[in-house]
């Protein structure tokens, strides 16, 4: 039996994967159909008709379900994000399966929208930067040797600091560029190796120390856990039942590690709301929300509202961050243009003064 299951999963991996756009469409349509009263199998059979390009993939999912595989496991094999498959796994417990499918699909759509906006913002300034790099390299190869001969014929003290700086920058630009790329690549490699050795909690905590990521990381994980816990509380799960669900291998490593710590802290007599203070990737307000929700017996509803507010704030901060990127790149391009301008004109003025 185990061999047959492994073979089924192996065959499943050989299929072409869903694109991100089609993942969103698939999840949203499945969620809508389930909300309308379709069973999961009925929804998938219908989707085969309206998604002809993914017909084989959907049939594989139907076959996998018939063989006893879980829906979230089959989607994971199709390269769906583990955060999404975790949400779907928990949704099968708390019952808001259709709504969770809709939410995860819309999350992917929002991610695609932000990526498209980023590409749109970066396309023109990066094109300008590429042209400027080409111009600087051309000046380095074609014009700079002539300016160097000019400066050698003159007293170095007669050449202004700005002129020396501009020409020096262009002269050493290839070396600076190579060192910058190599240094950035080395830092990226070492950082990835280091992060891979850390636990999920330490890895997530690390990103809260990055100034421009700190608040976004806090909002993201606070929203993610608040909404998932709210669904489970609303479905009638106790805190112990939620912890046991979080510890399952189907969930995120971060969720599993959190569950172990929460279980240990609760067994030592700590209250649920007191546990959050030790985790840097949660907003401080969540402990007050949990305390108030437990007092009023409306914890599920309050976590839902707070999680949605965190999602809204996260999107607003992403928008602000994207709006800063383009002006920053334009400033870098303007600096290069100024250097090119000075490198071209100042030597000419110097030469004219020498002639005069």
N, C-alpha and C positions, 0 to 999 in steps of 0.2 A: 504493500500500500504506500509506504514512504517513497519507494522508488518511482511509482506512478505519479505521485504528487510532485516530486522533484523534476520529473520529466515534463510535467504539465507547466510548471513554472519556468523551466528552461526554454520550452517552446515559446512561451509567452514573451520571454525576453528578446527573442529573435525578431519579433514584430517591429515594424516602424513605430516610433513614438508619436504621441500627439504633439502638435505645436502648442505654444503657450496660448495663442488666441483660440485655438480649438478646444484646449482644456477648459478655458473659461466658458465657452459656448456649451460644451458637454455638461459641465457641472450645473450651470444655470438652467438648462433645459430639463435635465434630470430632476432638479429640485422643483421646478414648476410643475412637472408631471406628477411627482409624488404629492405635492401640495394639493393637486386636483383629484387625488384619490387613486392614482395608479400605484401598483406594486412596483418594486425595483425592476423586476424582470420585465413587466409590461412596458415600463418606461424605456428600458434598453432596447426592447424589440421595436418600439416606435421610433427611437432615435436611429436605428439602423436604416430606416426609410428616408429620414430627412438629413442624414449625414452619410451620403454614399461613399465619400472618400475614406471614412473611418469605419466602414461597414465590417471589414475583417477584424479590426481591433475590438469593436463592440461585441462581435460574435465571440471573440476569445474571452471577453469578460463574462458574457452569459454562460459560456462553457465552464469557465473557472468557478462561477457561482454554483453551477450544477454539480461540480465535483467536490463542493464543500469548502472552497476558499472564501475568505472574507473579502468584501468589496474594497475595503481600504488597502488590503494586501495586494490585490490585483492592480489597483491604481498606482501603488508604490512601484510595482514592477514596470509600469508605464512611465516612470520618471516623474510622477507627481511629487511635489514638495512634501517632505515629511511633516511639516507643520500642518499642511492640509489633510494628510492622511490621518494624523493624530486627531484633528477635529472631527473627522468622519467616524473614527473609531469610537470616540466619546459620544458622538451623536447617536450611535446605535444603542447606547446605554440610556442617555437622558431623553431620547424620543423625538427631539427636534431635528430629525434627519433631513427632511425636505428643506427646512429653513437654513440648516447648516450648509447644505449643498449650494443654495442660492448665495449665501454669504461668502463661501470660499471662491465661488465663480466670480463674484463681483470684486473680491480681493485681487484675483489675478488680472481682471480687467483694469483695475486701478493701477496695478503695477505696470501693465503694458502702457497705459496712458502716461504715467510718469516717465517711463523709459523713452517714449516717443517725444515727449516734451524736452527731455534732456538732449536727445539727438538733435532736435530742432534748434535748441539754444546753442549747442556746441558747434554745429556744422559750419556756419559762416565764420566765427572767430578762429576756429581751428584751420579753416582754409586760408585765412589771412596769415595765421602764424606759420603755416607751411610755406606760403609764398615768401614771407619775411626770412625764414631760415634759408630758403633757396637764394634770396638776394644777398644775405650776409655771407653765405659760402662763396657765391660768385665774386663778391667784392674781395673776399679773403684770397681768392686764387688769382683774379685778374687785375684789380686796382691797387691792392695794398703793397705789392712789391715796388710800384712806382712811388708811392708815398714814403716808403721806407728809405728809398734813395734820396728823396727830397729832404727828409729829416737828417740824413747823414751828412748832407752838404751844409746844414744849418747848425747853429749852436743849440743844444738841447734845451737850454734855459729859455730860449726865445719861443719855444713851443708851449702853448698853454696846457694847463693840467687837464682841462675838458677835452682838448684835442687828443692828448696822449691817452686819456681814459677811453674815449670812444674808439680810437684806432686799436688800442690794446685789447679791448673787448672783442672786436671783430677778428683781430689777429689770433687770439686764443680761443675763439668761439668753438671750433671743432673739438678741442681738448675738453673745454668746459662741458659741452653737450655730451660727449662720450662718458666723462666722469659722472655727470648727473644721471645718465641712463644706467650705468653700471652700479652706481651707489644706490639708486632707487630700487633696482632689481635685487641687489644684495640684501637691502633692508627688508624687502617684501619676502624674500626666500627665508631669511632668518626668522622673521616674524611668524610666517606660516608654520615653520618647523616648531617654533616655541609654543604657539597656540595649540598645535596638534597634540602636544604633550600634556596640556592642561585639562582639567575636568571641565564639564559643560558650564558649571556655575562660575568657575574662575575665568573661563574664556569669555563668557557674557559680561562678567564684572569688568574685565579689561577694557571693553569698549566704552564703559561709562567714564573712563579716565580721559578719553579723547574729547577735547573741548566741544567741537562742532557736532559730535555724535551723541554726547551725554544725554541730553533731554529727549532726543528722538528714540534712543534705546530704551529709556525709562518709560516713555509713553507707549512704545510698541509692546513691550512685555507686560506692562500693567494692563493694557487693553486686552491682550491675548488671553492672559490667565483670568482676568475679571470676567470676561464673557463666557469662557469655558466653565468656570466654577459656577457662574450664575445659572447656566443651563442645568448643571448637575444638581444644584440646590433646589431649583424649581421642580425638578423631576422627583424630589423626595429623598435623594441620596443623603446619607449622613456624612460627617467629616471623615470618619474612618473608612467608609466605602469609597469616598472620593480619593483618598490617599492610596488605597489598594488599586484603584483604576489607574492612577498616575504612575504607579510602580510597574505596570505591565510593559513588556518589551515593545508593544505596538506604539507606545508614546515616544515623545522626544526625549533624548538623553537628559536635557535640562529638567524636564518634568519629572523624570524618574529620580534624579538626584534631589530635587526639591522635596519629593514625597518622602524619601528616606529621612531627611533632616526634620521635616514637619512631624513625622511619626515619632521620632526620638524626642523632639521638643515637647510635643503634646503629652507624651508618656511621663515627662519630668514635671508636668503640672503647668506648663505655660499655656496661655490662651492663644487662640488662633490669630487674633489681631496683633499680638506681641511678636509673632515670628517674623513678620515682614521687615522689621527695622534692621535686621542684619544683612539684608540683600540690597546691594546698591542699584540693581536694575529695576527696582520697583519705586514708584512715586511714594513719597511719605504719606500722602493723603489716604492711601489704600487701607492703612491700619485703622484710621478713624472711620472710614466707610464700613469696614468689617465690624468694628466695635458697635457702631450705630445700628447696622443691619441686624446684628445679633440681639441687640436690645429691643428693637421694634419687631423682630421676627419677620423682617422683609429683606433679608440679606440678598436673596436671589435677584429681586427687582432692583435693589440699590446698586449691586455690582453690574447689572446690565446697563443702567443709566451712566454709571461712572466709566465703564469700559467704552461706551460709545463716545463719551466726551473726550477720553484719551485718544481715541481714533481720530476724532475731528481735529484735535490739537496737533497730532502727529502729521496729518495731511497739510495743515497750515504751515508747520515748520519746514516740511519738505518743499512746499511752494516758495517760501522765503529763501531757502537754501539754493534752489534752482535759479531764482531771480538774481542771486549774487554772483553766480558762476560767470555769466556772460560779461558783465562789466569788468570783472577781475581779469579775464583773458584779454579784453580790449585794452586794459591798462598795460599789460605785458607787451602786447603788439605795439602800442603807442611808444613804449620805452625803446623798443627795437628800432622803430621808425626814426625816433629822435637821435639815437646813436648813429644810424646810417646817415642821417642829414648832417650831423656834426662831423662825422668822419669824412664826408665828401666836401663840405664847404669850408670848414675851418682851415684845412691845409692850404686851400686856395687863397684865403685871406692872408694866411701867414706868408705865403710866397709873394703875394702882391705887396705886403708891407716890406718884405726883404728887397724887392725890386725898387720900391720907392725910396 
